[in-house]
Amino acid sequence: MVNDLLFTALLVLMACMLLGLLRPRWPWRWVVVVGMFVPLAELAAYLILTVKPTRAQVYGSFLAALPGIAGAYGGSLMRGVIDNLRQGK
């Protein structure tokens, strides 16, 4: 388990941005889909590993959805710009 919240936030940002770029219609759904796996990974680490995550790590795992929001809506916005450029508007 990588114990770095910034790396986790970067991965959530990139995944949500890619999904928002590919399917821009409802970007909030990508935040929910990708963001739920971070707390689930913390729960799995708590149940499986001998070294337990701290309370701050558990709360921080829910905050990983914030960069996901920026990524999903940024990807959706990029898709709109690219589509407008292709149409010549």
N, CA, C and O atoms as CSV, one atom per row, in Angstrom:
chain,resi,resn,atom,element,x,y,z
A,1,MET,N,N,0.838,-1.176,0.000
A,1,MET,CA,C,0.000,0.000,0.000
A,1,MET,C,C,0.883,1.239,0.000
A,1,MET,O,O,1.785,1.366,0.828
A,2,VAL,N,N,0.627,2.140,-0.918
A,2,VAL,CA,C,1.369,3.387,-0.999
A,2,VAL,C,C,0.750,4.362,-0.008
A,2,VAL,O,O,-0.441,4.663,-0.082
A,3,ASN,N,N,1.551,4.843,0.905
A,3,ASN,CA,C,1.058,5.705,1.969
A,3,ASN,C,C,1.268,7.173,1.594
A,3,ASN,O,O,1.860,7.930,2.363
A,4,ASP,N,N,0.792,7.573,0.430
A,4,ASP,CA,C,0.965,8.939,-0.040
A,4,ASP,C,C,-0.358,9.441,-0.608
A,4,ASP,O,O,-0.799,8.994,-1.668
A,5,LEU,N,N,-0.977,10.357,0.094
A,5,LEU,CA,C,-2.286,10.861,-0.321
A,5,LEU,C,C,-2.181,11.703,-1.589
A,5,LEU,O,O,-3.119,11.727,-2.386
A,6,LEU,N,N,-1.052,12.399,-1.792
A,6,LEU,CA,C,-0.906,13.206,-3.006
A,6,LEU,C,C,-0.835,12.331,-4.258
A,6,LEU,O,O,-1.389,12.683,-5.299
A,7,PHE,N,N,-0.160,11.206,-4.154
A,7,PHE,CA,C,-0.104,10.272,-5.280
A,7,PHE,C,C,-1.489,9.700,-5.573
A,7,PHE,O,O,-1.884,9.568,-6.732
A,8,THR,N,N,-2.216,9.365,-4.521
A,8,THR,CA,C,-3.581,8.868,-4.677
A,8,THR,C,C,-4.472,9.919,-5.316
A,8,THR,O,O,-5.269,9.609,-6.202
A,9,ALA,N,N,-4.337,11.165,-4.868
A,9,ALA,CA,C,-5.136,12.253,-5.442
A,9,ALA,C,C,-4.798,12.456,-6.912
A,9,ALA,O,O,-5.689,12.736,-7.714
A,10,LEU,N,N,-3.530,12.322,-7.279
A,10,LEU,CA,C,-3.124,12.455,-8.682
A,10,LEU,C,C,-3.728,11.342,-9.533
A,10,LEU,O,O,-4.179,11.591,-10.652
A,11,LEU,N,N,-3.741,10.119,-9.012
A,11,LEU,CA,C,-4.341,9.013,-9.754
A,11,LEU,C,C,-5.842,9.200,-9.925
A,11,LEU,O,O,-6.388,8.914,-10.991
A,12,VAL,N,N,-6.516,9.681,-8.873
A,12,VAL,CA,C,-7.953,9.942,-8.966
A,12,VAL,C,C,-8.212,11.058,-9.973
A,12,VAL,O,O,-9.144,10.967,-10.772
A,13,LEU,N,N,-7.394,12.108,-9.940
A,13,LEU,CA,C,-7.526,13.220,-10.885
A,13,LEU,C,C,-7.376,12.743,-12.323
A,13,LEU,O,O,-8.187,13.088,-13.182
A,14,MET,N,N,-6.341,11.950,-12.587
A,14,MET,CA,C,-6.097,11.479,-13.956
A,14,MET,C,C,-7.210,10.551,-14.438
A,14,MET,O,O,-7.657,10.656,-15.580
A,15,ALA,N,N,-7.655,9.646,-13.574
A,15,ALA,CA,C,-8.709,8.715,-13.977
A,15,ALA,C,C,-10.016,9.452,-14.260
A,15,ALA,O,O,-10.688,9.171,-15.252
A,16,CYS,N,N,-10.373,10.390,-13.392
A,16,CYS,CA,C,-11.626,11.134,-13.597
A,16,CYS,C,C,-11.526,12.045,-14.818
A,16,CYS,O,O,-12.509,12.230,-15.536
A,17,MET,N,N,-10.343,12.615,-15.057
A,17,MET,CA,C,-10.183,13.473,-16.235
A,17,MET,C,C,-10.322,12.656,-17.517
A,17,MET,O,O,-10.965,13.099,-18.469
A,18,LEU,N,N,-9.732,11.485,-17.545
A,18,LEU,CA,C,-9.839,10.626,-18.723
A,18,LEU,C,C,-11.285,10.193,-18.958
A,18,LEU,O,O,-11.779,10.233,-20.085
A,19,LEU,N,N,-11.953,9.782,-17.890
A,19,LEU,CA,C,-13.344,9.353,-18.035
A,19,LEU,C,C,-14.253,10.521,-18.404
A,19,LEU,O,O,-15.184,10.351,-19.192
A,20,GLY,N,N,-13.998,11.708,-17.845
A,20,GLY,CA,C,-14.772,12.897,-18.212
A,20,GLY,C,C,-14.542,13.307,-19.653
A,20,GLY,O,O,-15.438,13.845,-20.302
A,21,LEU,N,N,-13.345,13.054,-20.152
A,21,LEU,CA,C,-13.039,13.354,-21.550
A,21,LEU,C,C,-13.717,12.354,-22.483
A,21,LEU,O,O,-14.198,12.730,-23.552
A,22,LEU,N,N,-13.756,11.097,-22.089
A,22,LEU,CA,C,-14.355,10.070,-22.940
A,22,LEU,C,C,-15.887,10.108,-22.912
A,22,LEU,O,O,-16.530,9.948,-23.949
A,23,ARG,N,N,-16.461,10.316,-21.749
A,23,ARG,CA,C,-17.924,10.364,-21.580
A,23,ARG,C,C,-18.285,11.616,-20.787
A,23,ARG,O,O,-18.407,11.554,-19.564
A,24,PRO,N,N,-18.460,12.759,-21.467
A,24,PRO,CA,C,-18.617,14.030,-20.750
A,24,PRO,C,C,-20.033,14.359,-20.285
A,24,PRO,O,O,-20.241,15.423,-19.702
A,25,ARG,N,N,-21.005,13.495,-20.519
A,25,ARG,CA,C,-22.391,13.890,-20.279
A,25,ARG,C,C,-22.695,14.187,-18.810
A,25,ARG,O,O,-23.229,15.252,-18.503
A,26,TRP,N,N,-22.368,13.274,-17.900
A,26,TRP,CA,C,-22.592,13.486,-16.468
A,26,TRP,C,C,-21.264,13.263,-15.739
A,26,TRP,O,O,-20.997,12.144,-15.301
A,27,PRO,N,N,-20.442,14.273,-15.598
A,27,PRO,CA,C,-19.114,14.066,-15.007
A,27,PRO,C,C,-19.154,13.673,-13.526
A,27,PRO,O,O,-18.205,13.067,-13.030
A,28,TRP,N,N,-20.221,14.003,-12.822
A,28,TRP,CA,C,-20.287,13.676,-11.394
A,28,TRP,C,C,-20.275,12.168,-11.159
A,28,TRP,O,O,-19.827,11.703,-10.111
A,29,ARG,N,N,-20.770,11.400,-12.141
A,29,ARG,CA,C,-20.812,9.950,-11.938
A,29,ARG,C,C,-19.410,9.355,-11.887
A,29,ARG,O,O,-19.189,8.344,-11.220
A,30,TRP,N,N,-18.455,9.982,-12.595
A,30,TRP,CA,C,-17.087,9.469,-12.559
A,30,TRP,C,C,-16.439,9.739,-11.211
A,30,TRP,O,O,-15.604,8.965,-10.744
A,31,VAL,N,N,-16.832,10.846,-10.591
A,31,VAL,CA,C,-16.323,11.134,-9.249
A,31,VAL,C,C,-16.818,10.069,-8.272
A,31,VAL,O,O,-16.062,9.601,-7.420
A,32,VAL,N,N,-18.069,9.695,-8.397
A,32,VAL,CA,C,-18.640,8.679,-7.506
A,32,VAL,C,C,-17.995,7.320,-7.770
A,32,VAL,O,O,-17.604,6.622,-6.835
A,33,VAL,N,N,-17.886,6.950,-9.043
A,33,VAL,CA,C,-17.361,5.624,-9.384
A,33,VAL,C,C,-15.896,5.492,-8.978
A,33,VAL,O,O,-15.519,4.505,-8.346
A,34,VAL,N,N,-15.072,6.466,-9.330
A,34,VAL,CA,C,-13.647,6.384,-9.016
A,34,VAL,C,C,-13.409,6.686,-7.542
A,34,VAL,O,O,-12.584,6.032,-6.904
A,35,GLY,N,N,-14.115,7.663,-6.999
A,35,GLY,CA,C,-13.882,8.088,-5.628
A,35,GLY,C,C,-14.254,7.060,-4.580
A,35,GLY,O,O,-13.707,7.090,-3.478
A,36,MET,N,N,-15.167,6.152,-4.886
A,36,MET,CA,C,-15.563,5.162,-3.879
A,36,MET,C,C,-14.499,4.091,-3.681
A,36,MET,O,O,-14.495,3.410,-2.656
A,37,PHE,N,N,-13.599,3.933,-4.645
A,37,PHE,CA,C,-12.598,2.891,-4.509
A,37,PHE,C,C,-11.477,3.254,-3.551
A,37,PHE,O,O,-10.806,2.361,-3.035
A,38,VAL,N,N,-11.256,4.529,-3.299
A,38,VAL,CA,C,-10.203,4.927,-2.367
A,38,VAL,C,C,-10.571,4.526,-0.931
A,38,VAL,O,O,-9.755,3.888,-0.266
A,39,PRO,N,N,-11.765,4.874,-0.425
A,39,PRO,CA,C,-12.122,4.374,0.913
A,39,PRO,C,C,-12.242,2.851,0.983
A,39,PRO,O,O,-11.948,2.251,2.017
A,40,LEU,N,N,-12.671,2.228,-0.112
A,40,LEU,CA,C,-12.736,0.765,-0.117
A,40,LEU,C,C,-11.341,0.145,-0.019
A,40,LEU,O,O,-11.164,-0.893,0.618
A,41,ALA,N,N,-10.362,0.776,-0.643
A,41,ALA,CA,C,-8.986,0.298,-0.533
A,41,ALA,C,C,-8.460,0.485,0.892
A,41,ALA,O,O,-7.719,-0.358,1.397
A,42,GLU,N,N,-8.841,1.581,1.534
A,42,GLU,CA,C,-8.465,1.776,2.940
A,42,GLU,C,C,-9.097,0.708,3.827
A,42,GLU,O,O,-8.453,0.193,4.741
A,43,LEU,N,N,-10.353,0.378,3.558
A,43,LEU,CA,C,-11.019,-0.666,4.327
A,43,LEU,C,C,-10.350,-2.015,4.108
A,43,LEU,O,O,-10.152,-2.777,5.055
A,44,ALA,N,N,-10.004,-2.308,2.865
A,44,ALA,CA,C,-9.317,-3.565,2.570
A,44,ALA,C,C,-7.956,-3.614,3.260
A,44,ALA,O,O,-7.553,-4.659,3.772
A,45,ALA,N,N,-7.250,-2.484,3.274
A,45,ALA,CA,C,-5.960,-2.434,3.956
A,45,ALA,C,C,-6.132,-2.647,5.455
A,45,ALA,O,O,-5.307,-3.301,6.093
A,46,TYR,N,N,-7.197,-2.097,6.011
A,46,TYR,CA,C,-7.455,-2.274,7.443
A,46,TYR,C,C,-7.745,-3.731,7.775
A,46,TYR,O,O,-7.293,-4.245,8.798
A,47,LEU,N,N,-8.497,-4.390,6.907
A,47,LEU,CA,C,-8.882,-5.775,7.181
A,47,LEU,C,C,-7.766,-6.769,6.891
A,47,LEU,O,O,-7.673,-7.800,7.557
A,48,ILE,N,N,-6.920,-6.477,5.910
A,48,ILE,CA,C,-5.937,-7.454,5.448
A,48,ILE,C,C,-4.556,-7.238,6.072
A,48,ILE,O,O,-3.929,-8.193,6.531
A,49,LEU,N,N,-4.083,-6.001,6.091
A,49,LEU,CA,C,-2.715,-5.729,6.525
A,49,LEU,C,C,-2.598,-5.713,8.045
A,49,LEU,O,O,-3.571,-5.480,8.763
A,50,THR,N,N,-1.394,-5.963,8.504
A,50,THR,CA,C,-1.156,-5.913,9.944
A,50,THR,C,C,-0.949,-4.486,10.430
A,50,THR,O,O,-1.257,-4.171,11.579
A,51,VAL,N,N,-0.431,-3.623,9.567
A,51,VAL,CA,C,-0.271,-2.211,9.909
A,51,VAL,C,C,-1.567,-1.505,9.541
A,51,VAL,O,O,-1.931,-1.433,8.367
A,52,LYS,N,N,-2.249,-0.993,10.533
A,52,LYS,CA,C,-3.559,-0.382,10.319
A,52,LYS,C,C,-3.420,1.081,9.926
A,52,LYS,O,O,-2.548,1.774,10.452
A,53,PRO,N,N,-4.271,1.578,8.998
A,53,PRO,CA,C,-4.243,2.997,8.649
A,53,PRO,C,C,-4.709,3.844,9.836
A,53,PRO,O,O,-5.517,3.404,10.655
A,54,THR,N,N,-4.186,5.055,9.907
A,54,THR,CA,C,-4.566,5.958,10.988
A,54,THR,C,C,-5.924,6.572,10.686
A,54,THR,O,O,-6.448,6.444,9.580
A,55,ARG,N,N,-6.477,7.236,11.680
A,55,ARG,CA,C,-7.769,7.895,11.508
A,55,ARG,C,C,-7.667,8.993,10.450
A,55,ARG,O,O,-8.600,9.196,9.673
A,56,ALA,N,N,-6.543,9.696,10.419
A,56,ALA,CA,C,-6.345,10.754,9.419
A,56,ALA,C,C,-6.312,10.185,8.003
A,56,ALA,O,O,-6.819,10.811,7.072
A,57,GLN,N,N,-5.728,9.020,7.838
A,57,GLN,CA,C,-5.694,8.400,6.515
A,57,GLN,C,C,-7.090,7.988,6.065
A,57,GLN,O,O,-7.421,8.094,4.884
A,58,VAL,N,N,-7.893,7.528,6.983
A,58,VAL,CA,C,-9.265,7.134,6.640
A,58,VAL,C,C,-10.069,8.362,6.223
A,58,VAL,O,O,-10.767,8.324,5.210
A,59,TYR,N,N,-9.983,9.447,6.986
A,59,TYR,CA,C,-10.699,10.674,6.628
A,59,TYR,C,C,-10.147,11.276,5.334
A,59,TYR,O,O,-10.900,11.809,4.519
A,60,GLY,N,N,-8.848,11.189,5.155
A,60,GLY,CA,C,-8.227,11.707,3.932
A,60,GLY,C,C,-8.637,10.941,2.690
A,60,GLY,O,O,-8.636,11.489,1.588
A,61,SER,N,N,-8.986,9.678,2.865
A,61,SER,CA,C,-9.407,8.889,1.707
A,61,SER,C,C,-10.721,9.416,1.134
A,61,SER,O,O,-10.963,9.300,-0.068
A,62,PHE,N,N,-11.573,9.994,1.986
A,62,PHE,CA,C,-12.811,10.592,1.481
A,62,PHE,C,C,-12.547,11.927,0.792
A,62,PHE,O,O,-13.308,12.335,-0.086
A,63,LEU,N,N,-11.475,12.607,1.185
A,63,LEU,CA,C,-11.121,13.878,0.547
A,63,LEU,C,C,-10.503,13.689,-0.833
A,63,LEU,O,O,-10.333,14.662,-1.569
A,64,ALA,N,N,-10.168,12.465,-1.192
A,64,ALA,CA,C,-9.609,12.199,-2.515
A,64,ALA,C,C,-10.625,12.441,-3.615
A,64,ALA,O,O,-10.258,12.491,-4.789
A,65,ALA,N,N,-11.898,12.592,-3.261
A,65,ALA,CA,C,-12.924,12.885,-4.263
A,65,ALA,C,C,-12.818,14.324,-4.766
A,65,ALA,O,O,-13.304,14.627,-5.855
A,66,LEU,N,N,-12.198,15.209,-4.000
A,66,LEU,CA,C,-12.100,16.614,-4.426
A,66,LEU,C,C,-11.290,16.791,-5.709
A,66,LEU,O,O,-11.759,17.480,-6.615
A,67,PRO,N,N,-10.092,16.201,-5.834
A,67,PRO,CA,C,-9.424,16.301,-7.134
A,67,PRO,C,C,-10.169,15.550,-8.237
A,67,PRO,O,O,-10.035,15.879,-9.415
A,68,GLY,N,N,-10.950,14.549,-7.854
A,68,GLY,CA,C,-11.768,13.838,-8.833
A,68,GLY,C,C,-12.819,14.742,-9.443
A,68,GLY,O,O,-13.110,14.640,-10.635
A,69,ILE,N,N,-13.397,15.631,-8.637
A,69,ILE,CA,C,-14.379,16.594,-9.147
A,69,ILE,C,C,-13.728,17.503,-10.171
A,69,ILE,O,O,-14.276,17.734,-11.249
A,70,ALA,N,N,-12.555,18.019,-9.830
A,70,ALA,CA,C,-11.844,18.904,-10.765
A,70,ALA,C,C,-11.478,18.163,-12.047
A,70,ALA,O,O,-11.598,18.719,-13.138
A,71,GLY,N,N,-11.041,16.931,-11.927
A,71,GLY,CA,C,-10.652,16.165,-13.104
A,71,GLY,C,C,-11.825,15.818,-14.001
A,71,GLY,O,O,-11.733,15.950,-15.222
A,72,ALA,N,N,-12.922,15.378,-13.414
A,72,ALA,CA,C,-14.081,14.977,-14.209
A,72,ALA,C,C,-14.689,16.167,-14.942
A,72,ALA,O,O,-14.990,16.077,-16.132
A,73,TYR,N,N,-14.869,17.271,-14.240
A,73,TYR,CA,C,-15.450,18.440,-14.895
A,73,TYR,C,C,-14.446,19.092,-15.848
A,73,TYR,O,O,-14.846,19.661,-16.864
A,74,GLY,N,N,-13.157,19.018,-15.539
A,74,GLY,CA,C,-12.143,19.522,-16.470
A,74,GLY,C,C,-12.090,18.702,-17.742
A,74,GLY,O,O,-11.964,19.260,-18.833
A,75,GLY,N,N,-12.185,17.381,-17.621
A,75,GLY,CA,C,-12.214,16.517,-18.804
A,75,GLY,C,C,-13.452,16.742,-19.640
A,75,GLY,O,O,-13.387,16.731,-20.870
A,76,SER,N,N,-14.591,16.948,-18.978
A,76,SER,CA,C,-15.832,17.229,-19.690
A,76,SER,C,C,-15.739,18.561,-20.432
A,76,SER,O,O,-16.205,18.684,-21.565
A,77,LEU,N,N,-15.139,19.546,-19.788
A,77,LEU,CA,C,-14.954,20.847,-20.423
A,77,LEU,C,C,-14.001,20.750,-21.618
A,77,LEU,O,O,-14.236,21.364,-22.659
A,78,MET,N,N,-12.923,19.971,-21.458
A,78,MET,CA,C,-11.990,19.779,-22.579
A,78,MET,C,C,-12.686,19.116,-23.758
A,78,MET,O,O,-12.444,19.483,-24.908
A,79,ARG,N,N,-13.544,18.149,-23.486
A,79,ARG,CA,C,-14.263,17.476,-24.566
A,79,ARG,C,C,-15.169,18.446,-25.309
A,79,ARG,O,O,-15.267,18.387,-26.535
A,80,GLY,N,N,-15.844,19.353,-24.567
A,80,GLY,CA,C,-16.674,20.363,-25.215
A,80,GLY,C,C,-15.855,21.300,-26.080
A,80,GLY,O,O,-16.281,21.659,-27.178
A,81,VAL,N,N,-14.685,21.702,-25.605
A,81,VAL,CA,C,-13.813,22.570,-26.394
A,81,VAL,C,C,-13.331,21.857,-27.636
A,81,VAL,O,O,-13.333,22.437,-28.721
A,82,ILE,N,N,-12.919,20.607,-27.499
A,82,ILE,CA,C,-12.433,19.840,-28.658
A,82,ILE,C,C,-13.546,19.644,-29.673
A,82,ILE,O,O,-13.311,19.768,-30.875
A,83,ASP,N,N,-14.751,19.342,-29.213
A,83,ASP,CA,C,-15.877,19.172,-30.136
A,83,ASP,C,C,-16.205,20.476,-30.850
A,83,ASP,O,O,-16.520,20.460,-32.040
A,84,ASN,N,N,-16.139,21.597,-30.153
A,84,ASN,CA,C,-16.384,22.898,-30.791
A,84,ASN,C,C,-15.304,23.242,-31.808
A,84,ASN,O,O,-15.605,23.815,-32.855
A,85,LEU,N,N,-14.065,22.905,-31.518
A,85,LEU,CA,C,-12.985,23.161,-32.466
A,85,LEU,C,C,-13.111,22.303,-33.722
A,85,LEU,O,O,-12.814,22.762,-34.825
A,86,ARG,N,N,-13.550,21.066,-33.553
A,86,ARG,CA,C,-13.735,20.181,-34.710
A,86,ARG,C,C,-14.860,20.665,-35.609
A,86,ARG,O,O,-14.789,20.515,-36.829
A,87,GLN,N,N,-15.906,21.248,-35.014
A,87,GLN,CA,C,-17.039,21.741,-35.794
A,87,GLN,C,C,-16.760,23.110,-36.398
A,87,GLN,O,O,-17.510,23.578,-37.254
A,88,GLY,N,N,-15.691,23.749,-35.957
A,88,GLY,CA,C,-15.344,25.056,-36.513
A,88,GLY,C,C,-16.120,26.211,-35.914
A,88,GLY,O,O,-16.267,27.246,-36.564
A,89,LYS,N,N,-16.614,26.070,-34.714
A,89,LYS,CA,C,-17.389,27.149,-34.083
A,89,LYS,C,C,-16.459,28.158,-33.441
A,89,LYS,O,O,-16.919,29.140,-32.859
